[in-house]
Amino acid sequence: MAEVRVSFLGTGAGNCIHRAHTAIVLDCPDGTRLLLDAGSGNSALRHGALLGMHAEDFEHVLISHRHGDHMGGLPHIQGRRTQVAPTASPLVVHSLEESLAGLQNLFRAVSITHQVDQDSVTTTDGNRVVAWDPVEVGQWITLGEDTRASCFLVNHIGGAVGWRVETGGISVVFSGDTRYSESLVEASQGADLLIHEALSTDDDREGAASRGHCTAAEAARAAALAGAGRLVITHIDTPFHHNTQPLAEEARAHYGGPVSVADDLHITTVSSP
């Protein structure tokens, strides 16, 4: 039976004071390892190491959008990866051109010696350490022998996307940051696992929407309309860190499948039907 292992390196909203920022690892049945977003600072490096995942173990990164809490960790991952594996093939970063442009500016801002252009990041000795892969909405990209992914637009900021990954007969959808989004519902049809953000409960729906985010009820309605097999809620804000039960309970009122709320270093598995 095929199985995908899902490891949450960071599950916190941008302003959360208790959790690392969004970074999720998918270990696929064909041996492909994918990093969905990269957190900020060195949090993905630190939490990855605690789970036995090191910078040199990553080859593909799928970025949802250009906000710092989702992509800010990439220079740290690249720096450590280059330090311990200087001759490794470049880390391939997949996203829309708009997000990649933001990442290129970030690398230019923090780099001391590297050359950054629209194709790659290169060291002074000419070694390509990052390769940018601009993708289009709806385009399927091959990431492993039996692993592919496609992004879809969501309602957050310009260029924000979610990702659908299909591998070994298993489908996993990651919402990225988004308000309730019909495009996400469409892209998530029949997914075995939907990883969806939820900043608050419906008591503060307007506040969540004003920041470009969903409530637990909205995440659950998306899961129900998509016919997803399971829902995992992430992107947890400070008020819910110590007690995520209100998020889970609200979601269960709108979706009949299994619901859980992820924590940093949480690991779950998804098996083929």
LODO-8369 format. One record per atom (N, C-alpha, C, CB): z negated, x negated, y. Coordinates in steps of 0.1 Angstrom, whole numbers, plus 5000, padded with zeros to 4 digits. Glycine has a CB too. Layout:
! LODO-8369
ZXY
...
//
This chain:
! LODO-8369
500049924988
500050005000
500049915013
498850105000
500949945022
501049865034
499849905043
502349895041
499449805051
498349825060
498449745073
497049785053
498149805084
498049735097
496649725101
498849815108
496249595104
494849575109
494949575125
494349435104
494049645131
494049665145
492649605150
494149815150
492749505159
491549435164
491549455179
491549285160
490449505184
490249525198
489549415205
489549665201
490249325212
489649215219
489049255232
490649105221
489549365238
489049415250
489349565252
489649335262
488349635256
488449785256
487949845270
487649845245
487849765280
487249805292
488249845303
486349705298
487949945311
488749975323
488649855333
488250105329
489549865343
489549755352
488249725360
490649775362
487449825363
486249805370
484949805361
486049915380
485149805348
484049815338
483249675339
484549835324
481949685340
481149565341
480549525328
480049595351
480849595317
480249565304
481249525293
479549695299
482549545295
483549515285
484649425290
484149645280
485249355281
486449275284
487649375287
486849175273
488649325294
489749405297
490749415285
490549345309
491649515286
492549555275
493349445268
493449655280
493049425256
493849335247
493649375233
493449185249
494749405226
494649455212
495549375203
494949605212
495149345191
495949265182
496349355170
495249145177
497649355167
498149425155
498549315145
499349525158
497949315133
498349235122
499149325112
497149165115
500449295111
501349375104
501549335089
502749385111
502049425081
502149395067
503049275064
502649515059
504049255072
505049145070
504549015075
506349175076
503249005080
502748885085
502848865100
503348765079
503548955107
503748955121
502448985128
504849045126
502048905138
500948935146
501348965161
499948815146
500949075166
501349115180
500149125188
502149245179
500249085201
499149105211
499649205221
498848965218
498949315221
499249425231
498449405243
499049565225
499049365254
498349325266
497449205264
497549445272
496949145275
496349015274
494949005281
497248905279
494449115285
493149115292
493249035305
492149055283
492148985309
492048905321
491148785318
491548985333
491348675326
490548555324
490648505310
489048585327
489548455304
489648395291
489048495280
488848265290
488848625284
488248715275
488948735262
488048845281
490248745262
491048755250
490948625241
492548785253
490848515248
490648385240
489348385233
490848265250
488248425241
486948415235
486748515224
485948445246
487148645226
486948745216
487848715204
487148885222
489048675207
489948635196
489348525187
491348585201
488748425193
488148315185
487048375177
487648205194
486248465182
485148525174
485648595162
484348625183
486948645162
487548715151
488448625143
488248835155
488448495146
489248395139
490748395143
489248425124
490948445155
492348445161
492348345173
492748585165
493248255172
493248155182
494648155190
493048015177
494648095201
495848105210
497148065202
495748015222
497047965194
498247915187
498648015176
497947785181
497848115173
498248215163
499148325169
497048275157
499248325182
500048435189
501448385191
499348485201
502448465188
503848435191
504548545200
504648425178
504048665199
504648775206
503548855214
505448875197
503848885227
502948965235
503749075241
502348875246
503249195239
503849315245
503049355257
503949435235
503549355269
502849385281
503149525286
503149275292
502149605290
502349735294
502649745309
501149825291
502049665317
502349675332
501749555338
501849805338
501949545351
501649415359
500249415365
502649395369
499349505362
497949495367
497249375361
497249625365
496349315369
495749195364
494849205352
494949135375
494249325350
493349345339
494149355326
492449465341
495449365326
496249375314
497149245312
497149495316
497349165322
498249055320
497548925325
499549065327
496448935332
495848815338
495348705328
494648855346
495148745315
494748645306
495848555300
494148715294
497148585303
498248515297
498248365301
499548575301
498048325313
498048185316
496948105308
497848165331
495848175306
494748105298
495248095283
493448185299
495848195278
496348195264
497348085263
496848325260
498348085272
499347985272
498847845273
500448005283
497847825282
497247685284
496647635272
496347695296
495847715266
495147675253
496147655242
494047785249
497147745241
498147735231
498947595232
499147845231
499247565244
500047445247
499147325244
500547445261
497847335247
496947215245
496847185230
495647255251
496747285222
496447255208
497747255199
495547365202
498847305205
500047305197
501247285207
500347445190
501347165213
502247135223
503747145219
502046995229
504047135207
505447145202
505747275196
505747035193
504847375197
505147505191
506247575199
503847595191
506847665192
507947745198
507247825210
508647845188
508047865220
507447935231
506748065228
508447955242
505748105235
505148235234
506148335240
503748235241
506548435233
507548525238
506848655244
508548575227
507048685256
506448795263
507448895266
505748745277
507249015261
508149125262
507649235271
508449195247
508549275281
508149385290
509349415298
506949345298
509249525307
510249555316
510349435327
509949685323
511549425333
511749315342
510749325354
513149325348
510349445358
509349455369
508049395366
509149605372
507549415354
506349355350
506449205348
505749415337
507549155342
507749015340
507848945353
509048995332
508449005364
508448945377
507048925382
509249035387
506149015380
504749005384
504148885376
504049125382
504448875363
503848765355
504348635360
504148785340
505648625363
506148495368
505448455381
507748515370
505248545390
504548515402
503048465399
504448635411
502448535389
501148485385
501148345380
500548585374
502048315371
502148175366
502448075377
503248165355
503348115387
503548025398
502347995406
504648085407
501548105408
500348095416
499248005409
499748225418
499148005396
498047935390
498447795383
497448015379
499747775382
500247655375
500147535384
501747675371
499747425378
499647295386
500847215384
498447215380
501447215372
502647125370
503847205364
502247015360
503647325358
504747385351
505747435361
504147505343
506947445355
508147505363
508247655357
509447425361
508347745367
508447885363
509647945369
507147965368
510548005360
511748075365
511848205357
512947985363
513048265359
513248405354
513448395339
514348475360
513548285333
513848265318
512548225311
514948175316
511748135317
510748065309
509747995318
511347975299
508647945311
507747855317
507947725310
506247905317
508147615318
508447485312
507447375317
509947445315
507047285308
506147175312
506947065318
505347125300
506246975324
506946855331
507846775321
505946775337
507546775308
508346705299
509446795293
507446645288
509646905298
510746995294
510547085283
511946905291
509247095279
508947185267
508747325272
507647135260
509547425267
509347565270
508147615263
510647645266
507147665271
505947715265
505847865266
504747655272
506547935274
506648075275
508148115277
505748135287
508548215270
509848275271
509748415275
510748255258
510448455286
510348595290
511448675283
510548605306
511148795278
512048875272
512149015279
511748895257
513049035289
513149165295
513749265286
513949155308
513049375285
513549485276
513749605285
512449515265
514449705279
514749835285
514049945278
516249855286
513750045285
513050165280
513950215268
512850275290
513250235257
513950295245
514650195236
514950395249
514750065241
515349965233
514449915222
515749845242
514949905210
514149855198
514349705198
514549925185
513249635197
513349485195
512749455182
512549415207
513349355175
512849305162
511849195164
514049265153
510649215158
509649115160
509149045147
508449185166
509649095136
509349045123
510249095113
507849075119
510149055100
511049095090
511149245088
510649035076
509949315090
509849455089
509049515100
509249495076
509149455112
508349505124
509249515136
507149405127
509249625143
510049645155
509149725165
511349715152
509549715177
508849785188
509749835199
507749695194
509349945205
510150005216
509150055227
511050115211
509450035240
508650085250
509150215256
508449975261
508250285263
508550415269
507850415283
508250535260
508350485293
507750495306
506550585305
508750545316
505550545313
504350635314
504050655329
503050565307
503050735332
502850775346
501550705351
502650925347
501850575356
500750495361
501150435374
500250395351
501850315373
502550255385
503950235381
501750125389
504750195391
506150165387
506250055377
506950115400
507150085367
507349985356
506249985345
507349845362
505350075346
504350085335
504850155323
503050165340
504550095311
505050145298
503950155288
506250065293
504250235278
503450225265
504450165255
502950365261
503850135243
504650075232
504450155219
504249925231
505550165212
505550215198
505950105189
506450345196
505050075179
505349965169
505450035156
504149855169
506549995149
506750045135
506849925126
508050135135
506149935115
506049825106
505549875092
505049715111
506249835081
505849865068
505650015066
504549805065
506450105073
506350245071
505150305079
506150275057
504550225088
503450265096
503850265111
502150175094
503350365119
503750365133
502450365141
504650485136
502350275151
501150265160
501750275174
500350135158
501050365182
501450385196
500350345205
501950525199
500650265215
499650215225
500050275239
499550065226
499150345245
499550425257
499650325269
498550525260
499050215269
498850145282
498050225291
500250105288
498150205304
497450285314
498350395318
497050205326
497850525319
498750635322
497850755325
499650665311
498450845334
498050985335
498651055323
498451045349
498251185321
498951255311
500451245312
498451405311
501151215301
502551185302
503351245291
502751025302
504251335295
505151395285
505951295277
506051495291
506351185284
507151085277
506351015266
507650975287
505051005268
504150945258
504151045246
502750925263
503951175248
503951265237
505251255229
503751415243
506351245236
507651235229
507751115221
508851245239
507250995227
507350875220
506350855208
507150755229
505350945208
504250935198
504451025187
502950955205
505551095186
505751195176
505551135162
507151265177
504651195154
504351155141
503751015139
505651155134
503250965150
502550825148
501350835139
502150775162
501150735131
499950725123
498750705131
500150625112
498850625142
497750595151
498150595165
497050465147
497450675173
497650675188
496450605194
497950815193
496650495201
495650425209
495850465223
495650265207
494950555229
495150615242
493950585251
495450765240
494250555263
493250535273
492550665277
493850465285
491350655281
490650775287
489550725296
490050865276
489750745309
488850685319
487550775321
489550675332
487750905318
486550995320
486751115312
486451035335
485851215313
485951345308
486651435318
484651405303
486951555314
487651655323
486751685336
487951775316
485451655335
484651685347
485151605359
483151645344
485851495357
486351415368
487851395366
485551275369
488551495363
489951485360
490751435373
490551615356
490351495384
491051455397
490751305400
490551545408
489551265398
489251125400
489951025391
487751095398
490151065378
490850985369
492350975373
490751035355
492851095376
494351105380
494551025393
494751245382
493651025402
493850955415
493850805413
492650985425
493350755402
493350615398
494450585388
492050565392
495250685384
496350665375
495950675361
496950535378
494950755357
494450745344
494250895338
493150675343
493850895325
493751015318
492251045316
494451015304
491951175311
490651205306
490751215291
490251345312
489651225284
489551225270
490351355265
488151225265
490151465272
490851585268
492351575269
490451705277
492851505279
494251485281
494851395270
494651425294
494051285266
494451205255
494551275242
493451085254
493551365240
493551445228
494651545227
492251515227
494951605239
496151705239
497451625236
496251775253
497551505241
498751425238
498851405223
498751295246
497651365217
497651335202
498051455194
496251285198
497451575198
497751695191
499251735192
496851815197
499751725204
501251765206
502151665199
501551775221
501751545197
502551445190
502351455175
502151305195
501351525171
501151525156
500651395151
502351575149
499951315159
499451185155
498351195144
498851105167
498351095136
497451105124
496051075128
497851005114
495850985138
494450945143
494550915158
493950825135
493450935164
493350895179
492150795180
493151025187
492450685187
491450595191
491450585206
491650455185
490350605213
490250605227
489750465232
489250715232
490450415242
490050285248
490150295263
490950175242
490050175270
489950165284
488750235290
491350225290
487650205285
486350275288
485750225301
485350255277
485350315310
484850285323
483250265322
485150385333
482750205332
481250165332
480350285328
480850115345
480550405334
479650515331
479550555317
479950635340
480550525309
480550575295
480350455285
481950635292
480050335290
479950225281
478750245271
479750095289
477650285276
476450295267
476450425259
475150285275
477150515263
477250645255
478650695256
476250745261
479450665246
480850715246
481050845239
481750615239
479850905235
479951035227
480651145235
478551075223
480351155249
481051265256
482551255255
480651265270
483051135255
484551115254
485051165240
484950965256
484351125230
484751165216
484551315214
483851085206
483451375219
483251515217
484351595225
481851555222
484651555237
485751625244
487051615237
485851575259
487351495232
488651485225
488751575212
488851335221
487651575205
487651655193
487751805196
486351635185
487451855208
487651995211
489152025213
486852025224
489951925214
491451945217
492351895207
491751885231
491751825197
492551755187
491851755173
492951605191
492451805163
491851825150
491751705141
492451935143
492451595145
492451475136
491251385139
493651405138
491151275131
490051185133
490051115147
490051075123
488951115154
488751055167
487650945167
488451165178
487950835173
486950735175
487150675189
487050625164
486150605194
486150535206
485950385203
485050585216
486850305207
486850155204
485850085212
488250095205
485249985207
484449885214
485049745212
482949885208
484649655221
485149515220
484749465206
484549425231
485649395200
485549335186
485549435175
484249255186
485849565178
486049665168
487349635160
486149805175
487349655147
488449645139
488649765130
488349515129
489849815130
490149925121
491549895114
490250055129
491749975104
493049955096
493750095095
492749905082
495050075094
495950195093
496850175081
496850225106
496750265071
497550245059
498750335059
496650275046
499750295051
500950385050
500650515043
502050305042
501250625047
501050755041
501250755026
501850855047
//
